[in-house]
Amino acid sequence: MAVSKRTRFEVFRRDNHTCRYCGQAAPGVKVTIDHVTPKTLGGSDNPDNLVTACYDCNFGKSSVPPDA
């Protein structure tokens, strides 16, 4: 199941629409939601496991554990 619109909004608001990895902020860059622990490795859609990430940071990585 995809992250709900409400949860997505809350994560963006919590993170001030700023990428947690590189610090770039909207509207200067496209921001997305990223799972800290990927769903493929057992992560959930809980807001504690979600962060705001710019498009480049989010799609430039793969399903690896956060400590890798």
All heavy atoms as TSV, in Angstrom:
chain	resi	resn	atom	element	x	y	z
A	1	MET	N	N	0.839	-1.182	0.000
A	1	MET	CA	C	0.000	0.000	0.000
A	1	MET	C	C	0.888	1.251	0.000
A	1	MET	O	O	1.903	1.307	0.678
A	1	MET	CB	C	-0.897	-0.022	1.224
A	1	MET	CG	C	-1.756	1.202	1.354
A	1	MET	SD	S	-2.785	1.085	2.822
A	1	MET	CE	C	-4.233	1.840	2.188
A	2	ALA	N	N	0.489	2.233	-0.742
A	2	ALA	CA	C	1.248	3.477	-0.841
A	2	ALA	C	C	1.034	4.330	0.410
A	2	ALA	O	O	0.055	4.171	1.127
A	2	ALA	CB	C	0.802	4.248	-2.077
A	3	VAL	N	N	1.953	5.246	0.638
A	3	VAL	CA	C	1.836	6.180	1.753
A	3	VAL	C	C	0.634	7.081	1.482
A	3	VAL	O	O	0.486	7.628	0.385
A	3	VAL	CB	C	3.128	7.014	1.889
A	3	VAL	CG1	C	2.986	8.048	2.983
A	3	VAL	CG2	C	4.323	6.114	2.139
A	4	SER	N	N	-0.235	7.258	2.466
A	4	SER	CA	C	-1.440	8.067	2.281
A	4	SER	C	C	-1.084	9.538	2.062
A	4	SER	O	O	-0.014	10.007	2.487
A	4	SER	CB	C	-2.367	7.935	3.488
A	4	SER	OG	O	-1.835	8.626	4.600
A	5	LYS	N	N	-1.990	10.256	1.432
A	5	LYS	CA	C	-1.771	11.680	1.186
A	5	LYS	C	C	-1.626	12.437	2.501
A	5	LYS	O	O	-0.812	13.343	2.618
A	5	LYS	CB	C	-2.926	12.267	0.380
A	5	LYS	CG	C	-2.938	11.832	-1.057
A	5	LYS	CD	C	-4.083	12.477	-1.807
A	5	LYS	CE	C	-4.099	12.009	-3.246
A	5	LYS	NZ	N	-5.201	12.637	-3.995
A	6	ARG	N	N	-2.388	12.056	3.489
A	6	ARG	CA	C	-2.329	12.715	4.798
A	6	ARG	C	C	-0.951	12.509	5.448
A	6	ARG	O	O	-0.333	13.454	5.946
A	6	ARG	CB	C	-3.434	12.168	5.706
A	6	ARG	CG	C	-3.424	12.720	7.092
A	6	ARG	CD	C	-3.802	14.167	7.067
A	6	ARG	NE	N	-3.763	14.685	8.434
A	6	ARG	CZ	C	-3.975	15.917	8.732
A	6	ARG	NH1	N	-4.252	16.776	7.784
A	6	ARG	NH2	N	-3.932	16.322	9.964
A	7	THR	N	N	-0.469	11.274	5.427
A	7	THR	CA	C	0.844	10.974	6.005
A	7	THR	C	C	1.936	11.708	5.242
A	7	THR	O	O	2.842	12.293	5.839
A	7	THR	CB	C	1.112	9.463	6.016
A	7	THR	OG1	O	0.103	8.818	6.796
A	7	THR	CG2	C	2.474	9.134	6.569
A	8	ARG	N	N	1.842	11.704	3.929
A	8	ARG	CA	C	2.811	12.410	3.081
A	8	ARG	C	C	2.864	13.894	3.455
A	8	ARG	O	O	3.932	14.463	3.659
A	8	ARG	CB	C	2.410	12.227	1.610
A	8	ARG	CG	C	3.342	12.805	0.602
A	8	ARG	CD	C	2.843	12.526	-0.811
A	8	ARG	NE	N	2.594	11.123	-1.033
A	8	ARG	CZ	C	3.510	10.237	-1.421
A	8	ARG	NH1	N	4.731	10.646	-1.631
A	8	ARG	NH2	N	3.194	8.985	-1.600
A	9	PHE	N	N	1.696	14.514	3.604
A	9	PHE	CA	C	1.604	15.922	3.974
A	9	PHE	C	C	2.262	16.165	5.331
A	9	PHE	O	O	3.025	17.116	5.501
A	9	PHE	CB	C	0.138	16.372	4.003
A	9	PHE	CG	C	-0.058	17.744	4.572
A	9	PHE	CD1	C	0.187	18.871	3.807
A	9	PHE	CD2	C	-0.484	17.911	5.882
A	9	PHE	CE1	C	0.025	20.141	4.343
A	9	PHE	CE2	C	-0.650	19.173	6.422
A	9	PHE	CZ	C	-0.407	20.280	5.649
A	10	GLU	N	N	1.969	15.308	6.300
A	10	GLU	CA	C	2.522	15.471	7.648
A	10	GLU	C	C	4.047	15.339	7.655
A	10	GLU	O	O	4.737	16.077	8.364
A	10	GLU	CB	C	1.893	14.467	8.614
A	10	GLU	CG	C	0.438	14.735	8.906
A	10	GLU	CD	C	0.180	16.078	9.582
A	10	GLU	OE1	O	1.063	16.565	10.320
A	10	GLU	OE2	O	-0.897	16.643	9.342
A	11	VAL	N	N	4.593	14.407	6.876
A	11	VAL	CA	C	6.048	14.230	6.808
A	11	VAL	C	C	6.692	15.453	6.153
A	11	VAL	O	O	7.691	15.980	6.657
A	11	VAL	CB	C	6.425	12.928	6.071
A	11	VAL	CG1	C	7.930	12.850	5.823
A	11	VAL	CG2	C	5.955	11.716	6.868
A	12	PHE	N	N	6.122	15.929	5.051
A	12	PHE	CA	C	6.656	17.135	4.407
A	12	PHE	C	C	6.633	18.312	5.376
A	12	PHE	O	O	7.595	19.067	5.481
A	12	PHE	CB	C	5.855	17.501	3.155
A	12	PHE	CG	C	6.119	16.638	1.956
A	12	PHE	CD1	C	5.127	16.427	1.015
A	12	PHE	CD2	C	7.348	16.043	1.740
A	12	PHE	CE1	C	5.361	15.652	-0.114
A	12	PHE	CE2	C	7.590	15.263	0.623
A	12	PHE	CZ	C	6.586	15.066	-0.303
A	13	ARG	N	N	5.543	18.471	6.099
A	13	ARG	CA	C	5.407	19.577	7.053
A	13	ARG	C	C	6.427	19.437	8.190
A	13	ARG	O	O	7.109	20.391	8.546
A	13	ARG	CB	C	3.992	19.624	7.613
A	13	ARG	CG	C	3.716	20.838	8.468
A	13	ARG	CD	C	2.246	20.928	8.806
A	13	ARG	NE	N	1.856	19.788	9.623
A	13	ARG	CZ	C	1.573	19.862	10.916
A	13	ARG	NH1	N	1.626	21.017	11.536
A	13	ARG	NH2	N	1.227	18.790	11.578
A	14	ARG	N	N	6.551	18.228	8.727
A	14	ARG	CA	C	7.505	17.970	9.809
A	14	ARG	C	C	8.935	18.310	9.380
A	14	ARG	O	O	9.710	18.895	10.124
A	14	ARG	CB	C	7.425	16.498	10.219
A	14	ARG	CG	C	8.435	16.095	11.292
A	14	ARG	CD	C	8.590	14.618	11.403
A	14	ARG	NE	N	9.296	14.089	10.242
A	14	ARG	CZ	C	9.277	12.820	9.875
A	14	ARG	NH1	N	8.586	11.936	10.563
A	14	ARG	NH2	N	9.941	12.419	8.803
A	15	ASP	N	N	9.276	17.950	8.136
A	15	ASP	CA	C	10.632	18.151	7.627
A	15	ASP	C	C	10.821	19.509	6.937
A	15	ASP	O	O	11.870	19.764	6.355
A	15	ASP	CB	C	11.001	17.032	6.652
A	15	ASP	CG	C	11.096	15.675	7.325
A	15	ASP	OD1	O	11.177	15.628	8.568
A	15	ASP	OD2	O	11.087	14.657	6.601
A	16	ASN	N	N	9.790	20.363	7.007
A	16	ASN	CA	C	9.851	21.700	6.428
A	16	ASN	C	C	10.148	21.659	4.929
A	16	ASN	O	O	10.896	22.504	4.414
A	16	ASN	CB	C	10.870	22.562	7.178
A	16	ASN	CG	C	10.654	24.038	6.964
A	16	ASN	OD1	O	9.539	24.473	6.711
A	16	ASN	ND2	N	11.722	24.809	7.040
A	17	HIS	N	N	9.615	20.657	4.240
A	17	HIS	CA	C	9.789	20.502	2.789
A	17	HIS	C	C	11.255	20.533	2.378
A	17	HIS	O	O	11.624	21.046	1.323
A	17	HIS	CB	C	8.997	21.563	2.024
A	17	HIS	CG	C	7.511	21.412	2.166
A	17	HIS	ND1	N	6.826	21.891	3.255
A	17	HIS	CD2	C	6.603	20.801	1.386
A	17	HIS	CE1	C	5.552	21.607	3.117
A	17	HIS	NE2	N	5.392	20.928	1.993
A	18	THR	N	N	12.121	19.982	3.238
A	18	THR	CA	C	13.567	19.996	3.017
A	18	THR	C	C	14.117	18.579	3.001
A	18	THR	O	O	13.788	17.775	3.880
A	18	THR	CB	C	14.254	20.802	4.134
A	18	THR	OG1	O	13.712	22.131	4.138
A	18	THR	CG2	C	15.753	20.872	3.933
A	19	CYS	N	N	14.960	18.286	2.021
A	19	CYS	CA	C	15.577	16.962	1.894
A	19	CYS	C	C	16.434	16.682	3.128
A	19	CYS	O	O	17.314	17.478	3.471
A	19	CYS	CB	C	16.420	16.890	0.632
A	19	CYS	SG	S	17.304	15.320	0.427
A	20	ARG	N	N	16.198	15.561	3.768
A	20	ARG	CA	C	16.953	15.193	4.969
A	20	ARG	C	C	18.380	14.766	4.642
A	20	ARG	O	O	19.215	14.688	5.524
A	20	ARG	CB	C	16.259	14.050	5.697
A	20	ARG	CG	C	15.030	14.453	6.477
A	20	ARG	CD	C	15.446	14.974	7.848
A	20	ARG	NE	N	14.348	15.113	8.753
A	20	ARG	CZ	C	13.949	14.199	9.609
A	20	ARG	NH1	N	14.526	13.031	9.652
A	20	ARG	NH2	N	12.949	14.444	10.413
A	21	TYR	N	N	18.667	14.467	3.385
A	21	TYR	CA	C	19.993	13.998	2.996
A	21	TYR	C	C	20.913	15.126	2.551
A	21	TYR	O	O	22.070	15.180	2.947
A	21	TYR	CB	C	19.888	12.943	1.898
A	21	TYR	CG	C	19.039	11.762	2.299
A	21	TYR	CD1	C	17.855	11.472	1.640
A	21	TYR	CD2	C	19.420	10.922	3.344
A	21	TYR	CE1	C	17.072	10.385	2.011
A	21	TYR	CE2	C	18.646	9.843	3.729
A	21	TYR	CZ	C	17.474	9.583	3.056
A	21	TYR	OH	O	16.692	8.507	3.434
A	22	CYS	N	N	20.417	16.036	1.718
A	22	CYS	CA	C	21.300	17.077	1.166
A	22	CYS	C	C	20.908	18.489	1.576
A	22	CYS	O	O	21.668	19.427	1.335
A	22	CYS	CB	C	21.367	16.971	-0.353
A	22	CYS	SG	S	19.845	17.471	-1.198
A	23	GLY	N	N	19.732	18.677	2.158
A	23	GLY	CA	C	19.318	19.981	2.652
A	23	GLY	C	C	18.633	20.890	1.647
A	23	GLY	O	O	18.238	21.998	2.001
A	24	GLN	N	N	18.464	20.446	0.407
A	24	GLN	CA	C	17.764	21.275	-0.570
A	24	GLN	C	C	16.278	21.307	-0.220
A	24	GLN	O	O	15.733	20.340	0.288
A	24	GLN	CB	C	17.946	20.728	-1.982
A	24	GLN	CG	C	19.370	20.811	-2.473
A	24	GLN	CD	C	19.466	20.434	-3.924
A	24	GLN	OE1	O	19.207	21.266	-4.788
A	24	GLN	NE2	N	19.800	19.182	-4.186
A	25	ALA	N	N	15.629	22.427	-0.521
A	25	ALA	CA	C	14.231	22.590	-0.145
A	25	ALA	C	C	13.347	22.916	-1.344
A	25	ALA	O	O	13.807	23.516	-2.319
A	25	ALA	CB	C	14.103	23.686	0.894
A	26	ALA	N	N	12.076	22.527	-1.239
A	26	ALA	CA	C	11.075	22.904	-2.223
A	26	ALA	C	C	10.812	24.393	-2.062
A	26	ALA	O	O	10.967	24.922	-0.963
A	26	ALA	CB	C	9.803	22.095	-2.008
A	27	PRO	N	N	10.451	25.118	-3.073
A	27	PRO	CA	C	10.137	24.670	-4.415
A	27	PRO	C	C	11.338	24.589	-5.344
A	27	PRO	O	O	11.184	24.311	-6.527
A	27	PRO	CB	C	9.149	25.715	-4.908
A	27	PRO	CG	C	9.612	26.973	-4.259
A	27	PRO	CD	C	10.127	26.541	-2.903
A	28	GLY	N	N	12.539	24.781	-4.831
A	28	GLY	CA	C	13.733	24.725	-5.670
A	28	GLY	C	C	14.022	23.348	-6.239
A	28	GLY	O	O	14.657	23.229	-7.279
A	29	VAL	N	N	13.572	22.305	-5.546
A	29	VAL	CA	C	13.743	20.936	-6.015
A	29	VAL	C	C	12.450	20.166	-5.775
A	29	VAL	O	O	11.636	20.551	-4.930
A	29	VAL	CB	C	14.905	20.202	-5.293
A	29	VAL	CG1	C	16.225	20.875	-5.546
A	29	VAL	CG2	C	14.637	20.071	-3.825
A	30	LYS	N	N	12.276	19.094	-6.519
A	30	LYS	CA	C	11.118	18.220	-6.320
A	30	LYS	C	C	11.413	17.325	-5.123
A	30	LYS	O	O	12.458	16.663	-5.081
A	30	LYS	CB	C	10.884	17.367	-7.564
A	30	LYS	CG	C	9.718	16.421	-7.433
A	30	LYS	CD	C	9.518	15.606	-8.689
A	30	LYS	CE	C	8.368	14.634	-8.496
A	30	LYS	NZ	N	8.167	13.817	-9.685
A	31	VAL	N	N	10.523	17.323	-4.122
A	31	VAL	CA	C	10.715	16.477	-2.957
A	31	VAL	C	C	9.763	15.289	-2.995
A	31	VAL	O	O	8.675	15.368	-3.557
A	31	VAL	CB	C	10.567	17.252	-1.623
A	31	VAL	CG1	C	11.699	18.237	-1.448
A	31	VAL	CG2	C	9.231	17.944	-1.530
A	32	THR	N	N	10.217	14.189	-2.419
A	32	THR	CA	C	9.451	12.949	-2.369
A	32	THR	C	C	9.526	12.398	-0.945
A	32	THR	O	O	10.219	12.944	-0.095
A	32	THR	CB	C	10.025	11.897	-3.345
A	32	THR	OG1	O	11.368	11.602	-2.952
A	32	THR	CG2	C	10.010	12.392	-4.776
A	33	ILE	N	N	8.822	11.305	-0.725
A	33	ILE	CA	C	8.875	10.622	0.563
A	33	ILE	C	C	9.804	9.419	0.418
A	33	ILE	O	O	9.743	8.682	-0.566
A	33	ILE	CB	C	7.470	10.139	0.987
A	33	ILE	CG1	C	6.545	11.336	1.219
A	33	ILE	CG2	C	7.536	9.256	2.218
A	33	ILE	CD1	C	6.929	12.222	2.371
A	34	ASP	N	N	10.672	9.223	1.418
A	34	ASP	CA	C	11.599	8.094	1.406
A	34	ASP	C	C	11.423	7.280	2.676
A	34	ASP	O	O	11.196	7.831	3.745
A	34	ASP	CB	C	13.040	8.608	1.317
A	34	ASP	CG	C	14.056	7.477	1.279
A	34	ASP	OD1	O	13.783	6.457	0.621
A	34	ASP	OD2	O	15.120	7.623	1.906
A	35	HIS	N	N	11.517	5.969	2.539
A	35	HIS	CA	C	11.508	5.070	3.689
A	35	HIS	C	C	12.933	4.960	4.221
A	35	HIS	O	O	13.839	4.624	3.465
A	35	HIS	CB	C	10.999	3.688	3.286
A	35	HIS	CG	C	9.552	3.656	2.952
A	35	HIS	ND1	N	9.065	4.007	1.711
A	35	HIS	CD2	C	8.476	3.328	3.705
A	35	HIS	CE1	C	7.748	3.888	1.707
A	35	HIS	NE2	N	7.364	3.477	2.920
A	36	VAL	N	N	13.145	5.228	5.505
A	36	VAL	CA	C	14.461	5.100	6.113
A	36	VAL	C	C	14.896	3.640	6.035
A	36	VAL	O	O	15.970	3.316	5.538
A	36	VAL	CB	C	14.454	5.599	7.575
A	36	VAL	CG1	C	15.800	5.368	8.227
A	36	VAL	CG2	C	14.071	7.071	7.624
A	37	THR	N	N	14.052	2.742	6.530
A	37	THR	CA	C	14.259	1.308	6.347
A	37	THR	C	C	13.332	0.902	5.214
A	37	THR	O	O	12.114	1.005	5.350
A	37	THR	CB	C	13.923	0.509	7.625
A	37	THR	OG1	O	14.765	0.957	8.681
A	37	THR	CG2	C	14.125	-0.977	7.397
A	38	PRO	N	N	13.884	0.490	4.075
A	38	PRO	CA	C	13.056	0.166	2.907
A	38	PRO	C	C	12.007	-0.896	3.217
A	38	PRO	O	O	12.229	-1.783	4.050
A	38	PRO	CB	C	14.071	-0.363	1.887
A	38	PRO	CG	C	15.381	0.203	2.319
A	38	PRO	CD	C	15.310	0.288	3.808
A	39	LYS	N	N	10.864	-0.775	2.548
A	39	LYS	CA	C	9.795	-1.763	2.736
A	39	LYS	C	C	10.277	-3.162	2.384
A	39	LYS	O	O	9.877	-4.129	3.015
A	39	LYS	CB	C	8.572	-1.379	1.908
A	39	LYS	CG	C	7.884	-0.139	2.466
A	39	LYS	CD	C	6.581	0.124	1.797
A	39	LYS	CE	C	5.582	-0.828	2.411
A	39	LYS	NZ	N	4.203	-0.464	2.176
A	40	THR	N	N	11.178	-3.268	1.414
A	40	THR	CA	C	11.692	-4.584	1.018
A	40	THR	C	C	12.523	-5.225	2.117
A	40	THR	O	O	12.753	-6.426	2.099
A	40	THR	CB	C	12.547	-4.492	-0.265
A	40	THR	OG1	O	13.609	-3.560	-0.050
A	40	THR	CG2	C	11.705	-4.056	-1.452
A	41	LEU	N	N	12.970	-4.406	3.087
A	41	LEU	CA	C	13.750	-4.926	4.207
A	41	LEU	C	C	12.952	-4.884	5.509
A	41	LEU	O	O	13.516	-4.904	6.593
A	41	LEU	CB	C	15.048	-4.132	4.360
A	41	LEU	CG	C	16.005	-4.200	3.176
A	41	LEU	CD1	C	17.212	-3.304	3.402
A	41	LEU	CD2	C	16.453	-5.634	2.927
A	42	GLY	N	N	11.622	-4.783	5.385
A	42	GLY	CA	C	10.751	-4.839	6.556
A	42	GLY	C	C	10.311	-3.499	7.108
A	42	GLY	O	O	9.664	-3.449	8.147
A	43	GLY	N	N	10.631	-2.401	6.436
A	43	GLY	CA	C	10.212	-1.071	6.890
A	43	GLY	C	C	8.720	-0.875	6.714
A	43	GLY	O	O	8.073	-1.571	5.936
A	44	SER	N	N	8.188	0.099	7.436
A	44	SER	CA	C	6.748	0.357	7.394
A	44	SER	C	C	6.466	1.746	6.823
A	44	SER	O	O	7.383	2.518	6.537
A	44	SER	CB	C	6.172	0.275	8.809
A	44	SER	OG	O	6.614	1.382	9.577
A	45	ASP	N	N	5.172	2.047	6.693
A	45	ASP	CA	C	4.733	3.371	6.261
A	45	ASP	C	C	4.468	4.282	7.458
A	45	ASP	O	O	3.845	5.329	7.325
A	45	ASP	CB	C	3.461	3.261	5.414
A	45	ASP	CG	C	3.734	2.685	4.032
A	45	ASP	OD1	O	4.891	2.715	3.585
A	45	ASP	OD2	O	2.775	2.211	3.391
A	46	ASN	N	N	4.962	3.900	8.628
A	46	ASN	CA	C	4.826	4.712	9.827
A	46	ASN	C	C	5.644	5.991	9.641
A	46	ASN	O	O	6.778	5.932	9.155
A	46	ASN	CB	C	5.344	3.905	11.023
A	46	ASN	CG	C	5.173	4.616	12.326
A	46	ASN	OD1	O	5.618	5.746	12.493
A	46	ASN	ND2	N	4.541	3.948	13.264
A	47	PRO	N	N	5.111	7.151	10.030
A	47	PRO	CA	C	5.852	8.407	9.861
A	47	PRO	C	C	7.252	8.397	10.476
A	47	PRO	O	O	8.138	9.109	10.001
A	47	PRO	CB	C	4.963	9.448	10.538
A	47	PRO	CG	C	3.589	8.889	10.401
A	47	PRO	CD	C	3.759	7.391	10.542
A	48	ASP	N	N	7.471	7.589	11.498
A	48	ASP	CA	C	8.808	7.496	12.093
A	48	ASP	C	C	9.822	6.858	11.147
A	48	ASP	O	O	11.025	7.001	11.345
A	48	ASP	CB	C	8.771	6.689	13.390
A	48	ASP	CG	C	7.993	7.393	14.483
A	48	ASP	OD1	O	7.844	8.631	14.403
A	48	ASP	OD2	O	7.527	6.697	15.406
A	49	ASN	N	N	9.333	6.156	10.127
A	49	ASN	CA	C	10.207	5.499	9.149
A	49	ASN	C	C	10.244	6.266	7.821
A	49	ASN	O	O	10.802	5.781	6.848
A	49	ASN	CB	C	9.744	4.055	8.903
A	49	ASN	CG	C	10.712	3.283	8.040
A	49	ASN	OD1	O	11.918	3.308	8.272
A	49	ASN	ND2	N	10.201	2.610	7.022
A	50	LEU	N	N	9.662	7.447	7.788
A	50	LEU	CA	C	9.587	8.234	6.558
A	50	LEU	C	C	10.313	9.562	6.720
A	50	LEU	O	O	10.268	10.172	7.783
A	50	LEU	CB	C	8.127	8.503	6.185
A	50	LEU	CG	C	7.256	7.273	5.956
A	50	LEU	CD1	C	5.799	7.695	5.804
A	50	LEU	CD2	C	7.713	6.500	4.735
A	51	VAL	N	N	10.976	10.008	5.657
A	51	VAL	CA	C	11.631	11.311	5.623
A	51	VAL	C	C	11.376	11.967	4.274
A	51	VAL	O	O	11.062	11.301	3.296
A	51	VAL	CB	C	13.159	11.228	5.863
A	51	VAL	CG1	C	13.473	10.723	7.255
A	51	VAL	CG2	C	13.843	10.389	4.817
A	52	THR	N	N	11.546	13.275	4.243
A	52	THR	CA	C	11.485	14.018	2.989
A	52	THR	C	C	12.848	13.892	2.312
A	52	THR	O	O	13.883	14.042	2.951
A	52	THR	CB	C	11.172	15.499	3.260
A	52	THR	OG1	O	9.911	15.584	3.930
A	52	THR	CG2	C	11.116	16.300	1.966
A	53	ALA	N	N	12.820	13.592	1.024
A	53	ALA	CA	C	14.056	13.480	0.245
A	53	ALA	C	C	13.833	14.121	-1.118
A	53	ALA	O	O	12.752	14.015	-1.687
A	53	ALA	CB	C	14.445	12.019	0.063
A	54	CYS	N	N	14.864	14.794	-1.631
A	54	CYS	CA	C	14.736	15.336	-2.986
A	54	CYS	C	C	14.764	14.160	-3.966
A	54	CYS	O	O	15.199	13.059	-3.636
A	54	CYS	CB	C	15.836	16.350	-3.286
A	54	CYS	SG	S	17.479	15.657	-3.519
A	55	TYR	N	N	14.296	14.415	-5.158
A	55	TYR	CA	C	14.206	13.372	-6.166
A	55	TYR	C	C	15.562	12.713	-6.406
A	55	TYR	O	O	15.674	11.493	-6.430
A	55	TYR	CB	C	13.648	13.959	-7.465
A	55	TYR	CG	C	13.450	12.939	-8.550
A	55	TYR	CD1	C	12.274	12.220	-8.647
A	55	TYR	CD2	C	14.450	12.688	-9.482
A	55	TYR	CE1	C	12.089	11.267	-9.634
A	55	TYR	CE2	C	14.286	11.739	-10.473
A	55	TYR	CZ	C	13.101	11.039	-10.550
A	55	TYR	OH	O	12.932	10.090	-11.525
A	56	ASP	N	N	16.620	13.518	-6.545
A	56	ASP	CA	C	17.949	12.967	-6.839
A	56	ASP	C	C	18.462	12.073	-5.713
A	56	ASP	O	O	19.013	10.998	-5.962
A	56	ASP	CB	C	18.953	14.082	-7.114
A	56	ASP	CG	C	18.722	14.762	-8.449
A	56	ASP	OD1	O	18.062	14.162	-9.326
A	56	ASP	OD2	O	19.202	15.894	-8.617
A	57	CYS	N	N	18.298	12.500	-4.475
A	57	CYS	CA	C	18.770	11.684	-3.350
A	57	CYS	C	C	17.965	10.399	-3.212
A	57	CYS	O	O	18.528	9.326	-2.972
A	57	CYS	CB	C	18.688	12.469	-2.040
A	57	CYS	SG	S	19.959	13.745	-1.859
A	58	ASN	N	N	16.654	10.490	-3.367
A	58	ASN	CA	C	15.807	9.318	-3.174
A	58	ASN	C	C	16.004	8.273	-4.261
A	58	ASN	O	O	16.124	7.088	-3.967
A	58	ASN	CB	C	14.339	9.727	-3.107
A	58	ASN	CG	C	13.446	8.622	-2.581
A	58	ASN	OD1	O	13.912	7.617	-2.059
A	58	ASN	ND2	N	12.165	8.815	-2.711
A	59	PHE	N	N	16.075	8.694	-5.504
A	59	PHE	CA	C	16.156	7.722	-6.583
A	59	PHE	C	C	17.585	7.382	-6.975
A	59	PHE	O	O	17.829	6.564	-7.836
A	59	PHE	CB	C	15.331	8.204	-7.771
A	59	PHE	CG	C	13.864	8.185	-7.459
A	59	PHE	CD1	C	13.221	9.332	-7.063
A	59	PHE	CD2	C	13.153	7.000	-7.486
A	59	PHE	CE1	C	11.876	9.312	-6.731
A	59	PHE	CE2	C	11.817	6.962	-7.152
A	59	PHE	CZ	C	11.172	8.128	-6.773
A	60	GLY	N	N	18.551	7.970	-6.281
A	60	GLY	CA	C	19.952	7.658	-6.540
A	60	GLY	C	C	20.473	6.576	-5.631
A	60	GLY	O	O	21.641	6.222	-5.661
A	61	LYS	N	N	19.606	6.038	-4.775
A	61	LYS	CA	C	20.033	4.997	-3.840
A	61	LYS	C	C	19.223	3.735	-4.104
A	61	LYS	O	O	18.365	3.711	-4.947
A	61	LYS	CB	C	19.852	5.457	-2.400
A	61	LYS	CG	C	18.436	5.771	-2.011
A	61	LYS	CD	C	18.391	6.273	-0.585
A	61	LYS	CE	C	16.985	6.273	-0.076
A	61	LYS	NZ	N	16.350	4.989	0.002
A	62	SER	N	N	19.508	2.704	-3.365
A	62	SER	CA	C	18.771	1.460	-3.551
A	62	SER	C	C	18.252	0.986	-2.211
A	62	SER	O	O	18.382	1.672	-1.198
A	62	SER	CB	C	19.686	0.408	-4.178
A	62	SER	OG	O	20.792	0.160	-3.321
A	63	SER	N	N	17.686	-0.198	-2.185
A	63	SER	CA	C	17.124	-0.766	-0.956
A	63	SER	C	C	18.242	-1.330	-0.089
A	63	SER	O	O	18.558	-2.517	-0.142
A	63	SER	CB	C	16.118	-1.863	-1.305
A	63	SER	OG	O	15.011	-1.311	-1.942
A	64	VAL	N	N	18.831	-0.452	0.687
A	64	VAL	CA	C	19.888	-0.864	1.611
A	64	VAL	C	C	19.503	-0.416	3.015
A	64	VAL	O	O	18.788	0.567	3.182
A	64	VAL	CB	C	21.263	-0.270	1.220
A	64	VAL	CG1	C	21.752	-0.819	-0.104
A	64	VAL	CG2	C	21.219	1.224	1.192
A	65	PRO	N	N	19.975	-1.122	4.027
A	65	PRO	CA	C	19.661	-0.707	5.394
A	65	PRO	C	C	20.242	0.665	5.699
A	65	PRO	O	O	21.239	1.078	5.094
A	65	PRO	CB	C	20.341	-1.769	6.270
A	65	PRO	CG	C	20.727	-2.869	5.363
A	65	PRO	CD	C	20.767	-2.331	3.973
A	66	PRO	N	N	19.636	1.425	6.614
A	66	PRO	CA	C	20.087	2.791	6.897
A	66	PRO	C	C	21.530	2.864	7.404
A	66	PRO	O	O	22.189	3.885	7.236
A	66	PRO	CB	C	19.117	3.295	7.961
A	66	PRO	CG	C	18.259	2.168	8.337
A	66	PRO	CD	C	18.477	1.056	7.380
A	67	ASP	N	N	22.049	1.801	7.999
A	67	ASP	CA	C	23.414	1.849	8.528
A	67	ASP	C	C	24.467	1.368	7.532
A	67	ASP	O	O	25.636	1.299	7.852
A	67	ASP	CB	C	23.516	1.034	9.823
A	67	ASP	CG	C	23.051	-0.406	9.656
A	67	ASP	OD1	O	22.562	-0.769	8.562
A	67	ASP	OD2	O	23.170	-1.168	10.624
A	68	ALA	N	N	24.034	1.031	6.303
A	68	ALA	CA	C	24.976	0.543	5.283
A	68	ALA	C	C	25.669	1.699	4.568
A	68	ALA	O	O	25.190	2.766	4.474
A	68	ALA	CB	C	24.254	-0.320	4.251
